[in-house]
Amino acid sequence: QVQLVESGGGLVQPGGSLRLSCAASGFTFSSSAVSWYRQAPGKEREWVAGIGTVGLMRNYADSVKGRFTISRDNAKNTVYLQMNTLKPEDTGVYYCHVPRLGSWGQGTQVTVSS
């Protein structure tokens, strides 16, 4: 069955960096666009970034543009989210999503705090 497993979250100080990973299985990963979303406490889930099937098309929310980079390795069935210059408002649970399947991972917690 379809599985999306996020990892790489944690506690980091403002200005720090983290790299999230989303390992996929159970479907044709190389044919699927993938997005990252996040949900802060008490707020709705919001789209963060998306990447096309071969990585040429990448889009970002204005709030993360210039700080986050989405990438993928189709040989490893994995999508990454490199997050730099992190801010406290980046805190939340980060989810991997495959739109064409409607599938979500379980999420990984990112906390940016001093």
VEXFILUM-206475 format. One line per 10 residues: number of its first residue (from 1); their letters; for each residue x, y, z of N, C-alpha, C. Coordinates in nm, 3 decimals, always signed. Layout:
NUM) A) X,Y,Z,X,Y,Z,X,Y,Z  ...
This chain:
1) QVQLVESGGG) +0.084,-0.118,+0.000,+0.000,+0.000,+0.000,+0.088,+0.124,+0.000  +0.026,+0.238,-0.030,+0.099,+0.364,-0.033,+0.148,+0.400,+0.107  +0.276,+0.433,+0.114,+0.334,+0.480,+0.241,+0.421,+0.601,+0.216  +0.406,+0.700,+0.301,+0.491,+0.819,+0.303,+0.541,+0.835,+0.445  +0.673,+0.832,+0.463,+0.730,+0.839,+0.596,+0.825,+0.958,+0.605  +0.785,+1.056,+0.684,+0.868,+1.175,+0.704,+0.966,+1.154,+0.818  +1.079,+1.221,+0.808,+1.179,+1.217,+0.914,+1.265,+1.343,+0.906  +1.345,+1.366,+1.010,+1.437,+1.478,+1.008,+1.396,+1.597,+1.092  +1.278,+1.592,+1.150,+1.235,+1.703,+1.234,+1.312,+1.707,+1.365  +1.289,+1.814,+1.441,+1.355,+1.827,+1.569,+1.347,+1.968,+1.623
11) LVQPGGSLRL) +1.424,+1.994,+1.726,+1.430,+2.125,+1.789,+1.555,+2.197,+1.738  +1.537,+2.319,+1.691,+1.650,+2.396,+1.638,+1.634,+2.541,+1.681  +1.745,+2.608,+1.698,+1.741,+2.750,+1.735,+1.708,+2.836,+1.613  +1.651,+2.954,+1.636,+1.629,+3.047,+1.524,+1.757,+3.072,+1.446  +1.743,+3.072,+1.314,+1.860,+3.087,+1.228,+1.924,+2.956,+1.188  +1.883,+2.848,+1.251,+1.939,+2.717,+1.222,+1.878,+2.652,+1.099  +1.921,+2.528,+1.075,+1.878,+2.453,+0.957,+1.835,+2.312,+0.994  +1.747,+2.258,+0.912,+1.706,+2.118,+0.920,+1.680,+2.069,+0.779  +1.698,+1.939,+0.760,+1.659,+1.878,+0.633,+1.559,+1.766,+0.662  +1.441,+1.783,+0.606,+1.338,+1.681,+0.619,+1.344,+1.586,+0.501
21) SCAASGFTFS) +1.307,+1.461,+0.527,+1.300,+1.361,+0.422,+1.161,+1.299,+0.421  +1.118,+1.258,+0.303,+0.991,+1.186,+0.288,+1.021,+1.064,+0.201  +1.020,+0.947,+0.263,+1.046,+0.823,+0.192,+0.914,+0.762,+0.147  +0.904,+0.732,+0.018,+0.778,+0.685,-0.041,+0.789,+0.539,-0.085  +0.676,+0.469,-0.079,+0.670,+0.333,-0.127,+0.526,+0.298,-0.163  +0.511,+0.192,-0.244,+0.377,+0.143,-0.276,+0.312,+0.205,-0.397  +0.384,+0.292,-0.469,+0.329,+0.353,-0.590,+0.446,+0.397,-0.679  +0.413,+0.443,-0.799,+0.517,+0.486,-0.893,+0.561,+0.627,-0.857  +0.663,+0.634,-0.775,+0.708,+0.762,-0.720,+0.751,+0.859,-0.830  +0.823,+0.809,-0.930,+0.878,+0.896,-1.034,+0.772,+0.961,-1.121
31) SSAVSWYRQA) +0.649,+0.914,-1.111,+0.538,+0.971,-1.189,+0.452,+1.065,-1.106  +0.497,+1.095,-0.986,+0.412,+1.169,-0.893,+0.475,+1.299,-0.847  +0.401,+1.409,-0.863,+0.441,+1.533,-0.799,+0.421,+1.518,-0.648  +0.500,+1.589,-0.571,+0.495,+1.579,-0.425,+0.497,+1.719,-0.365  +0.425,+1.735,-0.256,+0.423,+1.863,-0.185,+0.456,+1.843,-0.038  +0.505,+1.950,+0.021,+0.520,+1.957,+0.167,+0.416,+2.057,+0.219  +0.353,+2.019,+0.330,+0.262,+2.106,+0.402,+0.309,+2.115,+0.547  +0.256,+2.211,+0.618,+0.284,+2.220,+0.761,+0.159,+2.268,+0.834  +0.155,+2.234,+0.962,+0.043,+2.277,+1.047,+0.096,+2.323,+1.181  +0.078,+2.450,+1.208,+0.118,+2.506,+1.336,+0.006,+2.485,+1.438
41) PGKEREWVAG) +0.039,+2.486,+1.567,-0.064,+2.466,+1.670,-0.176,+2.567,+1.656  -0.298,+2.519,+1.652,-0.413,+2.606,+1.646,-0.441,+2.667,+1.510  -0.366,+2.625,+1.409,-0.383,+2.681,+1.275,-0.414,+2.572,+1.174  -0.464,+2.614,+1.058,-0.493,+2.518,+0.953,-0.364,+2.473,+0.884  -0.372,+2.356,+0.825,-0.259,+2.306,+0.749,-0.237,+2.396,+0.627  -0.111,+2.430,+0.598,-0.081,+2.516,+0.486,+0.024,+2.454,+0.395  +0.011,+2.483,+0.266,+0.107,+2.435,+0.168,+0.238,+2.511,+0.183  +0.350,+2.439,+0.172,+0.482,+2.498,+0.188,+0.559,+2.500,+0.057  +0.562,+2.384,-0.012,+0.641,+2.373,-0.134,+0.594,+2.252,-0.214  +0.619,+2.257,-0.345,+0.584,+2.145,-0.430,+0.691,+2.122,-0.537
51) IGTVGLMRNY) +0.700,+1.998,-0.582,+0.799,+1.964,-0.683,+0.736,+1.869,-0.785  +0.772,+1.890,-0.913,+0.721,+1.806,-1.019,+0.792,+1.671,-1.023  +0.753,+1.591,-1.122,+0.798,+1.452,-1.125,+0.950,+1.435,-1.142  +1.013,+1.525,-1.216,+1.157,+1.512,-1.237,+1.235,+1.625,-1.170  +1.165,+1.707,-1.096,+1.232,+1.810,-1.017,+1.256,+1.941,-1.089  +1.209,+1.954,-1.212,+1.232,+2.079,-1.284,+1.135,+2.188,-1.237  +1.016,+2.151,-1.201,+0.917,+2.246,-1.153,+0.917,+2.245,-1.001  +0.946,+2.359,-0.941,+0.946,+2.374,-0.797,+0.875,+2.505,-0.762  +0.790,+2.498,-0.663,+0.717,+2.618,-0.620,+0.720,+2.627,-0.468  +0.714,+2.750,-0.419,+0.725,+2.774,-0.275,+0.622,+2.876,-0.229
61) ADSVKGRFTI) +0.578,+2.858,-0.107,+0.496,+2.962,-0.044,+0.583,+3.085,-0.022  +0.522,+3.201,-0.029,+0.599,+3.325,-0.011,+0.673,+3.328,+0.123  +0.614,+3.268,+0.224,+0.671,+3.273,+0.359,+0.803,+3.196,+0.370  +0.832,+3.106,+0.276,+0.954,+3.026,+0.285,+1.047,+3.047,+0.166  +1.003,+3.124,+0.068,+1.081,+3.145,-0.054,+1.216,+3.205,-0.019  +1.322,+3.148,-0.074,+1.457,+3.195,-0.047,+1.522,+3.129,+0.074  +1.443,+3.059,+0.155,+1.498,+2.993,+0.273,+1.487,+2.840,+0.265  +1.382,+2.791,+0.200,+1.360,+2.647,+0.188,+1.387,+2.602,+0.045  +1.436,+2.478,+0.032,+1.458,+2.419,-0.099,+1.402,+2.278,-0.101  +1.314,+2.252,-0.197,+1.259,+2.118,-0.214,+1.336,+2.047,-0.324
71) SRDNAKNTVY) +1.361,+1.918,-0.305,+1.432,+1.840,-0.406,+1.385,+1.695,-0.397  +1.425,+1.616,-0.494,+1.385,+1.476,-0.493,+1.494,+1.390,-0.555  +1.496,+1.263,-0.511,+1.585,+1.163,-0.567,+1.497,+1.045,-0.607  +1.465,+1.035,-0.734,+1.374,+0.929,-0.779,+1.435,+0.790,-0.765  +1.567,+0.781,-0.763,+1.632,+0.651,-0.744,+1.611,+0.601,-0.602  +1.592,+0.694,-0.509,+1.572,+0.657,-0.368,+1.426,+0.673,-0.325  +1.338,+0.712,-0.417,+1.196,+0.733,-0.383,+1.182,+0.828,-0.263  +1.257,+0.936,-0.267,+1.260,+1.027,-0.153,+1.253,+1.173,-0.199  +1.177,+1.250,-0.125,+1.170,+1.395,-0.142,+1.228,+1.460,-0.017  +1.299,+1.570,-0.039,+1.364,+1.640,+0.072,+1.312,+1.783,+0.082
81) LQMNTLKPED) +1.323,+1.838,+0.202,+1.296,+1.980,+0.223,+1.410,+2.035,+0.307  +1.499,+2.109,+0.243,+1.608,+2.174,+0.314,+1.557,+2.307,+0.366  +1.565,+2.326,+0.496,+1.511,+2.446,+0.560,+1.625,+2.522,+0.626  +1.651,+2.641,+0.578,+1.757,+2.726,+0.632,+1.698,+2.852,+0.693  +1.778,+2.919,+0.772,+1.738,+3.044,+0.838,+1.600,+3.029,+0.901  +1.586,+2.925,+0.980,+1.457,+2.895,+1.039,+1.414,+3.002,+1.138  +1.282,+3.024,+1.142,+1.221,+3.123,+1.230,+1.122,+3.054,+1.323  +1.092,+3.114,+1.437,+0.993,+3.053,+1.528,+0.859,+3.026,+1.458  +0.820,+3.108,+1.363,+0.694,+3.086,+1.294,+0.698,+2.969,+1.196  +0.813,+2.907,+1.179,+0.822,+2.784,+1.100,+0.786,+2.661,+1.182
91) TGVYYCHVPR) +0.766,+2.679,+1.310,+0.730,+2.569,+1.399,+0.599,+2.504,+1.356  +0.598,+2.370,+1.356,+0.476,+2.297,+1.324,+0.508,+2.154,+1.287  +0.403,+2.081,+1.254,+0.419,+1.946,+1.202,+0.423,+1.954,+1.050  +0.527,+1.894,+0.993,+0.547,+1.898,+0.848,+0.505,+1.765,+0.787  +0.424,+1.775,+0.683,+0.367,+1.657,+0.618,+0.408,+1.650,+0.471  +0.427,+1.530,+0.426,+0.451,+1.500,+0.286,+0.317,+1.461,+0.224  +0.291,+1.505,+0.100,+0.161,+1.481,+0.037,+0.179,+1.452,-0.113  +0.108,+1.351,-0.160,+0.107,+1.319,-0.302,-0.033,+1.352,-0.354  -0.050,+1.464,-0.423,-0.183,+1.509,-0.461,-0.262,+1.410,-0.546  -0.198,+1.346,-0.643,-0.276,+1.260,-0.733,-0.330,+1.136,-0.664
101) LGSWGQGTQV) -0.272,+1.101,-0.548,-0.319,+0.985,-0.471,-0.401,+1.027,-0.349  -0.391,+1.154,-0.313,-0.457,+1.200,-0.192,-0.393,+1.145,-0.065  -0.266,+1.108,-0.074,-0.199,+1.041,+0.039,-0.117,+1.140,+0.121  -0.112,+1.114,+0.252,-0.037,+1.194,+0.347,+0.052,+1.106,+0.433  +0.165,+1.161,+0.474,+0.245,+1.093,+0.573,+0.194,+1.124,+0.712  +0.265,+1.071,+0.814,+0.223,+1.090,+0.952,+0.274,+1.221,+1.010  +0.369,+1.283,+0.942,+0.422,+1.412,+0.985,+0.546,+1.400,+1.072  +0.623,+1.508,+1.072,+0.741,+1.518,+1.158,+0.742,+1.657,+1.221  +0.769,+1.661,+1.352,+0.760,+1.786,+1.426,+0.886,+1.870,+1.407  +0.866,+1.997,+1.377,+0.976,+2.093,+1.371,+0.946,+2.203,+1.472
111) TVSS) +1.040,+2.226,+1.562,+1.025,+2.330,+1.663,+1.144,+2.424,+1.654  +1.115,+2.551,+1.632,+1.221,+2.652,+1.623,+1.207,+2.743,+1.745  +1.303,+2.730,+1.836,+1.295,+2.803,+1.962,+1.433,+2.817,+2.023  +1.451,+2.927,+2.094,+1.577,+2.945,+2.166,+1.563,+2.899,+2.310
